[in-house]
Amino acid sequence: MFLTKNDNKYKIIKILFIINLLGLVPFCWGVTCFFWGNFLIAIFFWFTSSLTKFFKKNKSFLGHLLPLGAPLPLWYLLIILEVVRHLIRPVTLSLRLTCNIIAGHVILSLVLFMKYSIIFVLVILAFEMCVRLIQSLVFFMLIHSYKEE
């Protein structure tokens, strides 16, 4: 099974979900609504997993920078592209989470300004809670897949 209650992965997803939920307070922006908040979280997980891979599996980590069967004239270009791809991962991960959270927050704020029934607002709020949970899972799954690569 992917997640169990006593697993550290479950704790990380739970923490990310709680941080995401703090942004649901109307007219209040949470930490995950800002790029730099997400970037610091992503860079922490990415940096620790990269350092772990580098020191534990040095040959595998460096060998992953050049695909097997690559032509000799393309080696330098491929290595540069793989390094850039590896370094840009926290930025893309942060942008993905920030854009999705801000879009939901803006929709929730716009709905609160309109004169809808309280049931409609609660439905939108429940939808936003589901989006926050999914974003926490996606964030963790991408960090986990980067670590396992």
N, C-alpha and C positions, 0 to 999 in steps of 0.2 A: 504494500500500500504506500502511496506517495507521502501522505501526512498522517502522523499519529499525534495524539494529544500531548505526549511527553517529548516530542521531537522539537529540536531547536528551530527547525523550519517553521513549525506552527507558531512559535513565539515571535519570530520575525514578521510573519504575515499579520499576526495579531497587532503587533506594534505599529506596522505600516497602516493597517486599517484604522486604528485609533487615531493616528496622526491625520489620516485623511478625513475622518469623521469630524475632527475639530474644525475643519473648514466649512462644515454645514451650518454653523451658527450664522443666522442671517446678518448681513452687513458686516461680517467679520471674516477676514482672510486668514486661513490657516497656513502652516509652514509649507505644506505641499502645493499651495497655490502660487508660490514664488519659485522661479527657476533656480535661484541659488540654494534654497532649502533642499529641493530635489537633487540638485547637483552635488551638494555635500553628502547627502545620503548615498547617492550612486557612486560617487568617487570613493567613499569609504569602503563600500562592499567590493567595488571593482579593484581598488588598490590592494586590499587585503588578499583577495583571491589571486590577483596577478603575482603578488610577492610570494604567496604560498606555492603557486605553480612554478615560479622561477627558481625557488630554492629547493623544492622537492623533486621536480621533474625538469631539470634545466635543459637536457638534450631534447626532450619532447616539446618544451615550450619554444625553444629556438628553432627546432626543426619544423614547427608548424608555420613558420614565416615563409617557407618556400615549398610550394606544392611539388609532389613527386612528378617527374617527367617534364618539368618546365624546361624550355630551351635555354641554353646558356646565355644568349644575348639579352634575355628578359629577366634574368635573375635579380639584378639590382632594382629594376622597376617593380617587380613583384614583391620584393622584400620591403621596399618603401611603402607600397600600397597596403601591405599587410600590417605594417607598423601603424600607419595612419588609421586603418580600420580598427585596430585594437585600441588606439588612443581615443578615438572619437565615440566609442561605445557609451561612456558615461554621459556625454553631451546628448546623444540621441535618446537615451533612456530618460534623461531628465526632461527633455523637451516633450517627449510623448506623454509623460505623466502630467506635466504642467499644463499642456494644452487641453488635455481631457478634463482635468479637474477645474480649470478656469471656465471652460465651456459649460460644464454643469453648474458651476457657481453663478455664472451670468444668467443662465436660464432660470435658475431658482430665484435669483434676485428680481428678474423681470416679472416672474409669476407673482411674487409677493407684492409688487407694485400694483398689479391689476386687481380688479375687484371680482375675484373668483370665490367660489365657495371654499370653505375650510377643507372639505373632502378632497377637492382637486389639489390643493396645496399639499395635503398629506400624501396623496398619491405621487406627486412629483418628488416630494421629500423621500419617500420610500424608494422611488426609482433612483434618486441620487445616492442613497445608501448602497443600493446594489451596484451602481457604477463605481463607487469608492471601493467596495470589496473586490470587484473585478480588477480595478486598477492596481490594488495592492497585490493581488495574485499575479497579474501580468508583470508587474515590476519585479516581484520575487522570482518568477519563472525565468525571466530574461537574465537576471543576475545569476541564477542557478545554471542556466544553459551556458552563459559565458564562462562560468567557473569550470564546468564539466568539459568544455571544448578543449 
